[in-house]
Each structure stands twice: as structure tokens, then as C-alpha cells.
Amino acid sequence: MRSTATLLVALAAAVLGSQADAYDQLVEKQVFEMGAYTTVGGQTIPDVRIGWEAYGTLNDAHDNVILVTHFFSGTSHAAGRYAEDDAAPGYWDAIIGPGLPLDTDRYYVISSDTLVNLNANDPMVTTTGPASINPATGEPWGMDFPIVTIEDFVHVQKALLDSLGIDRLHAVMGASMGSLQALEWAATYPEMVERVIPVIPAGQADAWLIAWLDLWGAPIMLDPNWNGGDYYGGEPPLAGLTLALELVTLQARHPIWADATFGRNWAADGADPAADFDNRYAVEAWLADAGSARAAVADANHFLYLVKANQLFVAGHDGSLEEGLAHIQAPVLLLPAASDLLLMPYMARAVRDGLMDREAPVDYLELEGTLGHIDGIAVIGQAGDAIRAFLEQ
């Protein structure tokens, strides 16, 4: 059995390909703390802590800041390495670094772990969520943790920026769930955001996405070890969490990638799937390994809270996409992936068309590839010139 670390590095390499090593400086993970935070729903979370990191130098005017917001299973680690021997690079090393589109010789690029970050058991992640200790009980919150939204993620990020004396953002850029946060930033704090770059984006969770998110979470809730979310101190629902992450991993890919990578190959020589139910195809074994590796650093309740936050999303939190888009004042560069089967291009076109209807400045460029949703990470370099020009306009 391959180690968890080896599998995670392999997953990163499969996504990043030859993009690694663009930002070659070591990155320091820092922690932001709030004594309390009141959610959009009116509930108070005490002792909020989130991790963050930055690349480049904050100028004297504090006006060269680009905020990068991360995807569903991601973290703040958008670029660089934590140590010289760290084999897993930042996920957007292709565009963050000296001379690259998010040029760290010019910009101060900052990213933070969200509330209820999926990777709660990763030692390089700091987040507050169901696995955190509730000061009132001395026990993990579990499902008593307040429901949080994409807007809550943004408000906590705003508090982090306030603590650093940052009151203007040259741009906000994020992929997938990060695109939801980027649009929410533009709608909620329009006076602060100068440009927005949503990658593999959606302006709201429509019925189709809501249903898929529900299916993602179902294996966890069907795992007997989940126990209504009360599993801390006992056996966690790893089987359910692993299957949930297999679903996420597969839906973020594309049939062309799957067939080109695995075809109908068996997982092991001489182990014909027709001969025994224990014999699997190569794609099945790969998904199982990928889900297991991700589950080793993830928390099942955090997964469910992320599902809920994404289901609740409408840009601007106003109840309709049209109302939310009406708040956005900044120019928008939309970068969907043509082969995306998760946040499909029609979702980005809905945002584009809604902005165009009110004559708001919006550009649209589809990324081309065969990796599906993952193209928003793996081939982001295709949009390098467009990103650079957009940031300079």
C-alpha cells in the first residue's frame, strides 16, 4: 500500500504536471485569530482561527494586494513550498511568482484557509469548524457548529485583511469554490474590490449542482460510524468519507482523461474483474487510492458543512443571481473550462450574460483541455496573457 504522503504528492503531480517550481521561495504559514465571529445566520462562533500565507511584498500604500480564494478540497497553499524537501507545490505555481501573471515582484498575493476547511487533519491547515473544540463544552462542536456560508468565508477573510491594514484589493481570484468566494467578494464589498477573476465559476448553486452536492455527502451520512456527526474520540466514518471523495475526484475529471489514462485495464495483472468481485479495473483502484489519501487528512463533518455552504450559494446572498450581480462594480474576467462537467460553462455564461445585460465590464475566455473541472488548475497557464492584461488595465 502506498503511503498517504506519496499518494497526495502523486495527485498533485497529476494535476500540476510540469507547472511546479514557478514560485521557488519558502512560504510561511501564519494564523489569524478572532475572539468571536457572528455568522450570516446570526450565530456566534468563539475563538475563530484560520491559516494564511502570502507571496511577494506588501507595498507602503497597501494597494498591491491580490486575494486568492481556494476550491472545495483546497487550502491556502496556492504557491511555493513550506520546506526545501516539500514535494507538494502550491496548486497555482504556474501563474504565481516573479514575472508570472500574478507577479510577486509587483503584487502581494495572499490566501487563507476557509472556515470548515475540508483538510482539518492536515498539520499545515488551520481552520475552525465541527472538529474544533467548543469552548462552552470542552468537546468538539460536531454538528452543533453553526451553519456557515460562502459569505461567512468572505467576512472572515475581510477581518484578516483588516488586521493587516488592507482596505483595497487589486483583484480577487479563485477557482471552483474559490470563484464563488471571488464573486461574493465583489458583490458584498464592491467598494474594496477593483477586479475579479472567477475560474471554473458559477454565480449560484442551481438545482443540478445542489442535487450533486447532496449525493457527495450521502456516503458519509450512511456510514454507521458517522453517528449523526458524533464520532470524535471514536472511529471516524472513513469508509463514507473515502467514497464521498471518490465521487468528488471523478466528477472533477472527464471521460476523455479517464479513458486515455486507464482504458479498460485491470488493476492487477492476472486479476480479471470477470473472475471475482474483488478484482477491479485500474480506474476503480486509482479512485479508491485517491479517496483514501484525501480522507486521511480530511474531516467528514467539515465535508458536510462545505456541501451546505456551496448549496446555499447565490452571489451577493440576495436570493437571486440577478440581484447579486447588480452589486458588482468591478470588471470581471470569467475563465470557465470547456470540458468541465461539474461547474459547467453554462454557469459562467449565465454570469457573463447577467453582467452584460446591465452593461457591466466582463470578459470571457474558455480554457481548453481534457481534464474536466481540473483544467481550471492544470491548464490555467493558457489564460496567462489574458490574466496579466486584465490585472494591468
N, C-alpha and C positions, 0 to 999 in steps of 0.2 A: 504493500500500500504506500503510495506517495505521501509525503508529509504535507500538512496543511500549508506551510510556507511555500513549498515547492509548487503546489497546485495554484496558489494565489499568484505567484510570480508567472506561472505559465499562462494563467488567464490574462494577466496584464500584458504579457508579451503578445498573446494572440490578438489583443485589441490594438496595441500600440505599434506593432511591427517594428519598423526602423526609425520610429519617431523619437525614441529615448535619447537622453543625454543633451537635449537642447538647453535646458537650464541646469548648469553644472555646479551651481553653488549649493552649499548645505543649507537646509531650511530649519528654522527653529519653530517648534510647536509651542504656542502660548495659550494661556487660559484667560478668558474673560468671565467675570463673576458679577451677578446681580443679586442684591439682597432678596428681591421678590419681583415677580412679573405677573401682571394680570392679563389673562388671555382675552381674545376677542369675545369669547363666551362669558366673560365676567368672573372666571375662577382664578384664584391666586396660586401661583407656584413659587414657593420659597426656595432660596439657595440655588438659583439657576447658574449653571456653569456650561460654557461652550468653548471648544478649542478653536484656535485660528492660527493662520500663518500668512506671511506676506513675502513678496518678491520685489526687489527694486527699492528705491528710496523715496520717502515722503518729502515733497518739497516744502519750502518755507511757507508757501501760501496754502498748502494742504489742498490743492486743486488738481492734482495729477493722479487721482485715485480711480482705479478700475476694480469694481467688486465682481468676483466670480462666484456664482452660486452653483451648488453641486446637485447631481442627479440622485435618484431614489436610493440606490445602493452605494452611493459615493460618500466621500468625506471631503474635508477641506484641502486634501493633498492634490492640488491642481498642477504643481510643477516641482521639479527638483528632487532632492533626496534628503532624508533625515540623518544619514550617516554615509561615510565613504563606501561601506560594504552593503548598503541598502540596494537590493536587486530590483525593487519595485519603484519605478519612477512616477512622477506626477502624471495624471492622466492627459493633461493638455500641454505636455512639454513641446509639442510641435508648434505651438503658437505663443508660448510664454517664455521670454528670455531676451537677452541682449540682441537687438537687431531684428527680432521677430515681430509679428503683428502686435502683440501685447508686449511692447518693447520695454524691458525693465531698466534700460538706460534712460527712459523718459517717464515711464509710468510706475506708480506704486500699486501693485496688484495684490489684492487681499481676498482671502477666502476663509469661511468659517464652517465648522460642523453645525448642522441644524439641531434644533430640539429633536428629541426622539430619533436620533441618528440610528440607522439600522445596525451599524457596527459597534454596538455598545461594549463588546468584549475585546475590541482591538485596543491594545495599550496606547496607541497613538491617537485615539479618538477620545475627546471629552464632550459629553452631551448629558442633558438632563431629560429623563423620561421614566417610563414604568419600572425600569431596572434600578433607578436611583432610590436612595433612602428618603422616605417621607419623614421629615423632622418631627411630625406630630406623633408618629407611631414607632419610629426607630426601625421600621421594616421597609422593604421595597414597596413602592407605590402599587405595582401591579396595575390592574385595570381601574383602580381608583384615581389614577393620574388623569388630570383634566384633558378632554379632547382639545387638540391643537390643530391649527390650520396653516396653510401656506402664508397667510397674512401674519400669523404669530411668528413664523420663522423670520419674516422680514422685519417685524418690530424689534425682535431681539438683535438682529444684525444692525438695525438703526442705533440701538443702545450701545453696541460695541463701537460703531463709528463715532458716536457722540463722545465716548470715553477717550477717543484718540484725537478729538478736536477736528473731525472731518464733517463738513456740512455741505459739500458738493461732491458729486460723483461724475467724473468724466464719462464713465459708462458703467452699465451693469450688463454682464454677460453670463449666460448659463445654459446648460444642456438638459433636456428632458425635464425632470422636476426642477432643475435649475432654471429652465426657461419660464416655468410658472412663477418662480420667485422673481425673475427679472421683470416680467410683465407686471407683477404685483407691486414691485418697487416703483415702476413708472406710473402706475395708477394711484398708489397710496401716497407717494412722496414726489409728486410731479415737479415741485419747485427745487428739488435736490438733484434729480437725475437729468443729465444732459444728453445721453444716448442710451439705446437699449439694443442688445443683440441676443434675441432668443434663438437657441439652436435646438433642432428637432423639437419644435414647440407645439403648444396648444394654448388657446386662450381660455378654455374651460374644460372640465371633465364632462363630456356628453354621455348619453345613456350607454353607448357602446363601451366607452372606457370605464364607466362606473361598474358595469357588469364584469368586465375583465378583472378589474381590481378586486371585486368580490371573490372571484374564482381564485385569484392569487392567495388570498387569506384563508380560504376554506380548508386546505390540508392542515393548517395549524390548529384550527378550532375543532377539527375532527380527531386530532391526536389526543388519546386519553391523558397523556402527561401534561397537556395544556392546562387542564383542571380550572377552566374559567379564568386563566391568567395567573393563578396562584401556584406557581411551580418553583419559586425561588427558595433555595435550600433543599430542593429535591431534584428529581430527574427532569430536565427541560424537555420540551417537545421537539427534539432534534429531528425525528422522522418527518413530522409535519413541516417543520421549517425547511428541511432539506428539499422536500418535494415542492414547497412554495417557491424556493429559489431556483429549482429546475425549471418551473413554469416561467419565471421572470427571465431566466437566461435564454430559454428557447424563443420566447416571444420577442425578445430584443434582437434576434437574429433573422435570417432569411432562408427560404428553401434553397436558393442557389448556393449559398455558403454551405449549408448542411450537406447537400448532395456532392458538392465539389470536395468537401473535406472528408466525408465518411462514406458516401455512397451506400451500398448495402453490405459493407464489410462487417465481418464478425468481430466481436470484442476480443476474442482469443482464438488462435489457430486451433482447429480441430473441435471447436465448441460450436457446433451447428445449432442455431436457435430453433430449428425444427426438431431437434432431438430431445430438448429438455427445456423446461420453463426457466431454469437457472442460467441458461446460455443466452447471451444478449448480443445485440448488434453494437457496433462501435459507437454509434451516436448515443445510444442509451447509456453505455458505460461512461462516456465523456460527460454527459449531463449529470449523471449521478456523482461523479467526482467533483464537478464544478459546484453542484449544490451543496455537497458535503463540505468543501473547502470554505465556501461562503458562510455556511451555517456555523462553522467553528468560531467565527468572530462576531456573529450576529445575535440578536435577541428577538425571540418570537413576538413578544408583546410590542416591541418597537416596530416590527414589521407591520403589525396590525394598525398601529397608530399612524404610520406613514400611509397605509392604504386609505384610512379615513381622511387624512389631510388632503390627499390627492383627489378623492371622490368629491370632497366639499368645494374644490377649487372653481372659482369663476374670477377672472381678472377684475380687480377693484372691489371684490367682495360685495357687489351691489345687486346680485340676483340675476343679472343678465349680462352677456358678453358686450352687448351694445352700450349699456350704461357704464361698464368698466372701462371700455376703450375710450369713452368720451372724456375720461380724466387724464389720459396720456397726452402729454405735451411734447415729449422728446421725440426726435427722429428714431425710427425703428428699422433695423436690418434683420429680416427673418431668414433663417438658414435651416429649412427642413431637409430631410434625406429622402430622395426619390423612392428608395426601396423600403422605407420604414413601414412596418406592419404593426407598430404599437401606437405611436403618435403620428398617424398617417398624414401625408401632405395636405389633405383636405382641411385639417385642423389649422395649419399655418395659413392656408388660403382664406379661411374664414376671418382670421385676424387681419390679414392684408386687406381683404375686401371691406371689412368694417372700418379700418383706418382710412382707406381710400374714399369711402362714402362721405367721410367728414373732411376730406381733403387734407388729411394729416400726412406728414412726410414718412414714407415707408418704402423700403427696398426689399426685394425678394430674390433669393438665389437658392436653387436646389442642389444639394450635394449628391454626387453620383457615385454609386458603389453597389456592392452585392452583399454587404453585411447587415442590412436592415437598419434598425434603430441605432446600432453600434456605429454606423457610419458617422454619426454626429460627434464621435470621439476619434474614430480611426482615420477618417479622411478629412478632418477639419482643415488641414493644410490647403485643400483645394480652394477654400474661401479666404486664404491668407491675404491676397491683394485687396479683396473687397473689404475685409475687416480693417486692414491698415488704412485704406482710403476713407472708410466710414469714420474711423477714430480721428482722422486728421481734418475732416470737413468742418 
